Amino acid sequence: MSNKMWGGRFATGPDAIMEEINASIGFDYRLAAQDIRGSKAHVAMLAETGIVTPENATAIDKGLDQVLREIESGSFTFSRALEDIHMNVESRLAEIVGPDAGRLHTARSRNDQVALDFRLWIRDTIDQLDVQIRDLQKALVDKALVHAGDVMPGFTHLQSAQPVTFGHHLMAYVEMLARDRGRFADSRRRLNECPLGAAALAGTSFPINRERTSAALGFDRPTANSLDSVSDRDFVLETLSAAAICATHLSRFAEEIVLWATPQFGFVRLSDGFTTGSSIMPQKRNPDAAELVRGKSGRVIGALTGLLIVMKGLPLAYSKDMQEDKEGAFDALHTLSLCLAAMAGMVRDFQPDLKRMKAAAGAGFATATDLADWLVRELGLPFRQAHHVTGSLVKMASDRKVGLEKLSLADMRIVEPRITDAVFGVLGVEKSVKSRKSLGGTAPANVRAQARRWLTRLEKEHRSITGSR
Ligand code: ARG
């Protein structure tokens, strides 16, 4: 049997392999709600402009509501022979409404239809992701407030560098996630133009009103060029790019959690809810959730790379290659959502071992910079010379296998005779972090103020979202 949607010039149906390679219903059924939303706006506009009668439009609109109900309740039967979500919906609509259902596709093509549906889906998904990223920020800020004054080693090259506070470390991720939200918001702003009405590629001879459908679907304006409208997938690429960067941030954090949870670091204990045991080694508590967040970033980055490669050789306007835009994006954005939820859960649950963190913060001569700064401030040494003096003191302490604070004043004076015992005041890790009051620095007062500012901001955003619903 030839396809009833376009079988006019076809004597037979497709080869079985053709059907398999061609069908997208196995994944684009996810666009059902968006497809029906778009069709309802389209048919309302067709009635307003006199392209279809009000009676036809009402019957189609009601029929579409019924199709959506059937899909949502699970009673709808999807057919692979009907290729994709657009033709599945339309075919069922014809069963419900009769031949007049065929008027819905006036002045429209699946090319502008799929461009519209996918934009709507991406836009909805960005809105959901924003809520989840904000929730992870909230979990981090809450923890940061509690631990604004608790010291841990700060690292460069994964070598103890200078003490920082645990709260400060967590707040770094709050900033990264804020940029992620900004990138998703940018993508949303740019994608918010309506391609409906571009039809197959050249526009239509029917007197449609694109401003109407655009406004009805919450877009800022219709897209300006019909060829671009049906061939553009920048909105998917930009969103995947934001997702890939966000997944990379989560992966870096996950790596830190994996390290912190080792007995060697022992900085945090993950909850039972986010760890697994080993079937052979009873002592193990494996940070699987963190490892998976780290690993799953690969799929998200892969989806971006994959779509860039799909798009790179395509001439204008629509080509069926573009059907390959969906599976990767569905998978990547779902994966990111899962990773965000897992991270928020881990952060809310994990218990830092503050004693171990503090002990580690003092190891590795982490207050050497504080000593050098003291020599500059109190003795007026040029920083380079202070660095040199401190280096000699570190060597002395290292040779004796003690911390800097354990050297005697007499020993220190062998290296620099003007040192006084006031120097011991800066050698503690707590003093060290307290002194770093420069803007954005790790001083507990800074961290607390920054966390409070974020808390106010996040709560305000939460109210404005829930209030507007
Ligand atoms: N399933 C198709 C896709 O996802 C819909 C558009 C098909 N257009 C066409 N001219 N065959 O890209």
Boltz pocket constraint, residues with backbone or C-beta under 6 A from the ligand:
constraints:
  - pocket:
      binder: B
      contacts: [[A, 22], [A, 24], [A, 28], [A, 84], [A, 110], [A, 111], [A, 114], [A, 318], [A, 319], [A, 320], [A, 322], [A, 323]]
      max_distance: 6.0
